[in-house]
Amino acid sequence: MKTAVDYFNKKQESKEELEAKNSEQQNENTLDETRKGFTWGQALGYGLTFIVAWNYIAIPVLPLFGVLLPIIPLAYVWRVLLILLGN
């Protein structure tokens, strides 16, 4: 019985060590990307922000001045934006 409990405890410790190692590696990757400057994630974020601003700010305001512009569908934009934010 004691060996089963020891095995479970060792397995639990190795799982915690693995999670700690993965977390540390993710932090290193984030720091490396931050040091690089302008990255693909930032470019994608700016592009998606522009599309959302286009639909909620430019499209409703510009018709007041007689300018009609096409609406960009936001279904896929929201999905990509949530993935980019980590949800």
C-alpha positions, 0 to 999 in steps of 0.5 A, spaced: 500 500 500 505 504 501 508 503 494 502 505 491 501 512 495 509 513 494 508 512 486 502 517 486 506 522 490 512 521 485 507 522 479 504 528 482 510 531 483 513 530 476 506 533 474 507 539 478 515 540 475 513 539 468 507 544 469 513 549 472 518 548 467 512 549 461 510 556 465 518 558 465 519 556 458 513 560 456 515 566 460 522 566 456 518 566 449 514 572 451 520 575 453 524 574 447 518 576 443 518 582 447 525 584 446 524 583 438 520 589 438 514 589 432 512 582 432 506 578 428 502 578 434 502 586 434 501 587 427 495 582 427 492 586 433 493 592 430 490 590 423 484 587 427 483 593 431 483 597 425 477 592 422 473 593 429 474 601 429 472 601 421 465 597 423 463 601 429 466 608 428 467 609 420 461 606 417 456 609 422 459 616 422 462 617 414 454 616 411 453 623 415 458 626 410 455 622 404 460 617 404 458 610 403 463 604 405 462 597 405 462 593 412 467 588 413 464 581 417 466 581 424 464 573 425 471 571 424 475 577 426 472 576 433 474 569 433 482 571 431 482 576 436 480 572 442 485 567 440 490 572 439 488 574 446 489 567 449 482 565 450 
